[in-house]
Amino acid sequence: MDNRTDSAAPSGRVDIENLAISFELPGGDTLEAVSDVDIVLEAGSFTALIGPSGCGKSTILNAVAGFVPISGGQIKIDNEPVSGINPEVGVVFQQYALFPWFTAIGNVEFALKRLQLPRAERRERALAALREVGLEDRASTYPGQLSGGMKQRVALARTFASEPKVLLMDEPFGALDAQTRIAMHELLLGVWDLHRTTVLFVTHDVDEALLLSDRAHIMSTGPGRIIESLEVTSSRPRKVDEMTEEFLTNRNKIMKLLRHHTVAES
């Protein structure tokens, strides 16, 4: 059951308006990667972008992060246009990007250095973040001694410790086995529930999107665009082995959309 309470209006609203992104190719040609995309991420919401490889979903995420320039439209966070990398936006990728020479707590602390906190406070926040992901007892362990799921938990702790307004997640559990992936879904939702960070979650896994998100946007290629948006209203926790009628209806609809557009554009 989703037991969040609204004690205060959270920040972190993202407005993506008429977004277009193009890339210059060798030889002077232009690749239109994303076209005419409109998405609103309400503050504190969990939104999924679903689509096949190459549809532009990661490109949109990178644009929100300020990693790639846009060609048209605009992206705003709390009504401020995105003009570059924003320290209030956290990003978690499939690759953990942990420093192997730092321990788990060292990796989290390193990410907090930019906040110029006193050393004791930095250590306390890092330890609290590891506690949230169930790794307090592995704080002194190096990444090479951790499983894939544990490494991703450290990556989550590192990001949430900075208390970002917006969390961007690009196929974060794609490299994990099925059981670990389910455990990570539960853990992510638990930590998200504590922080109420606005999440944009990129995936090609329909079940994953429907298990996690409040709203799912389905993308098609050629160039990348939104072809359908669905509200997910069933209460949490949601389990793939206990599919509700809403889950099955949404799943079938998304699968048909993706199959139709993949065949039509191939």
C-alpha positions as CSV (number, residue, x, y, z in Angstrom):
1,M,0.0,0.0,0.0
2,D,1.3,3.5,-0.9
3,N,1.3,5.2,2.5
4,R,2.9,8.6,1.7
5,T,1.5,11.6,3.4
6,D,1.6,15.1,1.9
7,S,3.0,17.2,4.7
8,A,4.4,19.8,2.3
9,A,4.4,20.4,-1.4
10,P,7.6,18.9,-2.7
11,S,9.9,20.6,-5.2
12,G,11.2,19.0,-8.4
13,R,8.5,19.6,-11.0
14,V,9.9,19.0,-14.5
15,D,8.3,20.5,-17.7
16,I,9.4,19.1,-21.0
17,E,7.8,21.2,-23.8
18,N,7.9,20.6,-27.5
19,L,11.3,19.0,-27.1
20,A,13.5,18.3,-30.2
21,I,17.0,17.0,-30.1
22,S,19.2,16.5,-33.2
23,F,22.8,15.4,-33.7
24,E,25.3,16.3,-36.4
25,L,26.7,13.2,-38.1
26,P,30.0,12.9,-39.9
27,G,29.7,14.3,-43.4
28,G,27.3,17.0,-42.4
29,D,24.1,15.1,-42.1
30,T,21.7,15.6,-39.2
31,L,20.0,12.8,-37.1
32,E,16.7,13.9,-35.6
33,A,16.7,11.8,-32.4
34,V,13.7,13.3,-30.6
35,S,10.8,15.3,-31.9
36,D,7.8,17.1,-30.4
37,V,8.0,15.6,-26.9
38,D,5.8,17.0,-24.1
39,I,6.0,15.5,-20.7
40,V,5.2,16.9,-17.2
41,L,6.8,15.2,-14.2
42,E,4.8,16.4,-11.1
43,A,6.9,17.1,-8.1
44,G,7.5,13.9,-6.1
45,S,6.1,11.6,-8.8
46,F,7.6,8.4,-10.3
47,T,7.4,8.5,-14.1
48,A,8.6,5.8,-16.6
49,L,9.7,6.2,-20.2
50,I,9.3,2.9,-22.1
51,G,10.5,2.1,-25.5
52,P,12.8,0.0,-27.7
53,S,16.5,0.6,-28.0
54,G,17.2,3.7,-30.1
55,C,13.9,5.4,-29.5
56,G,15.4,8.4,-27.8
57,K,14.4,7.8,-24.2
58,S,18.0,8.0,-22.8
59,T,18.5,11.1,-25.0
60,I,15.6,12.8,-23.2
61,L,17.0,11.8,-19.8
62,N,20.4,13.1,-20.8
63,A,18.8,16.4,-21.9
64,V,17.0,16.8,-18.5
65,A,20.4,16.1,-16.8
66,G,22.0,18.9,-18.9
67,F,24.4,16.5,-20.6
68,V,23.2,17.1,-24.2
69,P,21.9,20.3,-25.8
70,I,18.4,20.5,-27.2
71,S,17.5,21.7,-30.7
72,G,14.0,23.0,-29.9
73,G,11.5,23.4,-27.2
74,Q,12.5,23.7,-23.6
75,I,13.1,21.8,-20.3
76,K,12.3,23.5,-17.0
77,I,12.9,22.3,-13.4
78,D,10.7,24.3,-11.0
79,N,10.1,26.8,-13.8
80,E,13.9,27.3,-14.3
81,P,15.2,26.4,-17.8
82,V,17.8,23.7,-17.9
83,S,21.0,25.3,-19.3
84,G,23.6,22.8,-18.2
85,I,24.4,20.3,-15.5
86,N,22.3,20.9,-12.4
87,P,23.6,19.8,-9.0
88,E,20.0,19.3,-7.8
89,V,19.6,16.5,-10.4
90,G,20.9,13.1,-9.6
91,V,21.6,10.4,-12.2
92,V,21.9,6.6,-11.8
93,F,23.0,4.6,-14.8
94,Q,23.2,0.8,-15.4
95,Q,26.9,1.0,-14.9
96,Y,27.6,1.7,-11.2
97,A,30.5,4.1,-11.8
98,L,31.9,3.5,-8.3
99,F,35.5,4.3,-7.6
100,P,37.2,0.9,-6.9
101,W,39.8,2.5,-4.5
102,F,37.1,3.9,-2.2
103,T,35.0,1.9,0.2
104,A,31.2,2.0,0.0
105,I,31.1,4.8,2.4
106,G,34.0,6.5,0.7
107,N,32.1,6.5,-2.6
108,V,29.1,8.2,-0.9
109,E,31.2,10.7,1.0
110,F,33.1,11.6,-2.2
111,A,29.8,12.6,-3.9
112,L,29.0,14.8,-0.9
113,K,32.3,16.8,-1.0
114,R,30.8,19.4,-3.4
115,L,28.3,20.4,-0.7
116,Q,31.3,21.5,1.5
117,L,29.9,19.9,4.6
118,P,31.9,19.4,7.8
119,R,33.7,16.1,7.7
120,A,31.6,14.6,10.6
121,E,28.3,15.6,8.9
122,R,29.5,14.2,5.6
123,R,30.3,10.9,7.3
124,E,27.0,10.9,9.1
125,R,25.0,11.6,5.9
126,A,26.9,8.9,4.0
127,L,26.3,6.3,6.7
128,A,22.6,7.2,6.9
129,A,22.3,6.8,3.1
130,L,23.9,3.3,3.3
131,R,21.6,2.4,6.1
132,E,18.6,3.3,3.9
133,V,19.7,0.8,1.3
134,G,20.6,-1.9,3.8
135,L,24.4,-1.6,3.5
136,E,25.4,0.0,6.8
137,D,27.3,-3.2,7.7
138,R,29.2,-3.1,4.4
139,A,30.3,0.5,4.7
140,S,34.0,-0.4,4.8
141,T,33.8,-2.9,1.9
142,Y,35.3,-2.1,-1.5
143,P,33.3,-2.3,-4.7
144,G,35.2,-5.3,-5.9
145,Q,34.0,-7.3,-2.9
146,L,30.3,-6.4,-3.5
147,S,27.7,-8.1,-5.7
148,G,26.1,-6.3,-8.6
149,G,23.0,-5.6,-6.6
150,M,25.1,-4.2,-3.7
151,K,27.0,-2.0,-6.0
152,Q,23.8,-0.5,-7.4
153,R,22.6,0.0,-3.8
154,V,25.8,2.0,-3.1
155,A,25.1,4.0,-6.3
156,L,21.6,4.7,-5.0
157,A,22.9,5.7,-1.6
158,R,25.4,8.0,-3.2
159,T,22.7,9.8,-5.2
160,F,20.0,10.0,-2.5
161,A,22.6,11.3,0.0
162,S,22.9,14.5,-2.0
163,E,19.1,15.0,-1.7
164,P,18.4,15.8,-5.4
165,K,15.2,17.4,-6.4
166,V,15.1,15.1,-9.5
167,L,16.4,11.6,-9.9
168,L,17.1,10.3,-13.4
169,M,17.5,6.5,-13.8
170,D,18.7,5.0,-17.1
171,E,18.1,1.2,-17.1
172,P,19.6,1.0,-13.6
173,F,18.7,-2.6,-13.0
174,G,19.2,-4.0,-16.6
175,A,22.4,-5.9,-15.7
176,L,20.9,-7.6,-12.6
177,D,19.4,-11.1,-12.4
178,A,15.6,-11.4,-12.0
179,Q,15.5,-12.0,-8.3
180,T,18.0,-9.2,-7.5
181,R,16.0,-6.9,-9.8
182,I,12.8,-7.5,-7.9
183,A,14.6,-6.8,-4.6
184,M,16.0,-3.6,-6.0
185,H,12.5,-2.5,-7.1
186,E,11.3,-2.8,-3.6
187,L,14.3,-1.1,-2.1
188,L,14.1,1.8,-4.6
189,L,10.5,2.4,-3.8
190,G,11.2,2.3,-0.1
191,V,13.9,4.9,-0.4
192,W,11.9,7.0,-2.9
193,D,9.0,7.0,-0.4
194,L,11.3,8.5,2.2
195,H,12.7,11.3,0.0
196,R,9.8,12.0,-2.4
197,T,12.3,12.8,-5.1
198,T,10.8,13.3,-8.6
199,V,11.9,10.2,-10.6
200,L,12.2,9.7,-14.3
201,F,12.9,6.0,-14.9
202,V,14.0,4.9,-18.4
203,T,13.4,1.2,-19.3
204,H,12.5,-1.1,-22.1
205,D,10.9,-3.5,-19.6
206,V,7.1,-3.0,-19.6
207,D,6.6,-5.0,-16.4
208,E,9.2,-2.9,-14.6
209,A,7.6,0.3,-15.7
210,L,4.2,-0.7,-14.5
211,L,5.4,-2.1,-11.2
212,L,7.3,1.1,-10.3
213,S,5.7,4.2,-11.9
214,D,2.7,6.5,-11.3
215,R,2.6,7.3,-15.0
216,A,4.2,5.6,-18.0
217,H,5.0,7.3,-21.4
218,I,5.5,4.9,-24.3
219,M,7.9,6.0,-27.0
220,S,8.4,5.1,-30.7
221,T,11.4,5.6,-32.9
222,G,11.9,7.5,-36.1
223,P,12.4,10.1,-34.5
224,G,11.7,9.5,-30.9
225,R,8.2,10.6,-29.8
226,I,5.5,9.8,-27.2
227,I,2.8,7.6,-28.7
228,E,0.8,6.9,-25.5
229,S,0.7,7.9,-21.9
230,L,-0.9,5.8,-19.2
231,E,-1.8,6.5,-15.5
232,V,-1.0,3.6,-13.1
233,T,-3.4,3.9,-10.3
234,S,-3.1,0.6,-8.4
235,S,-1.7,0.9,-4.9
236,R,1.8,-0.2,-4.0
237,P,3.4,-2.6,-3.4
238,R,2.7,-4.2,-6.8
239,K,3.9,-7.7,-7.6
240,V,4.5,-9.2,-11.0
241,D,3.1,-12.6,-9.7
242,E,0.0,-10.9,-8.5
243,M,-1.1,-9.0,-11.6
244,T,-4.2,-6.9,-11.2
245,E,-6.7,-6.4,-14.0
246,E,-5.3,-2.8,-14.5
247,F,-1.8,-4.2,-14.8
248,L,-2.7,-6.8,-17.4
249,T,-4.8,-4.2,-19.4
250,N,-1.9,-1.7,-19.4
251,R,0.6,-4.4,-20.2
252,N,-1.3,-5.7,-23.2
253,K,-1.9,-2.2,-24.5
254,I,1.7,-1.2,-24.3
255,M,2.9,-4.5,-25.9
256,K,0.5,-4.0,-28.8
257,L,1.6,-0.4,-29.3
258,L,5.3,-1.3,-29.3
259,R,4.8,-4.3,-31.6
260,H,2.7,-2.2,-34.0
261,H,5.2,0.6,-34.2
262,T,8.3,-1.6,-34.3
263,V,6.8,-3.5,-37.3
264,A,5.6,-0.4,-39.0
265,E,9.0,1.3,-38.8
266,S,11.2,-1.7,-39.6
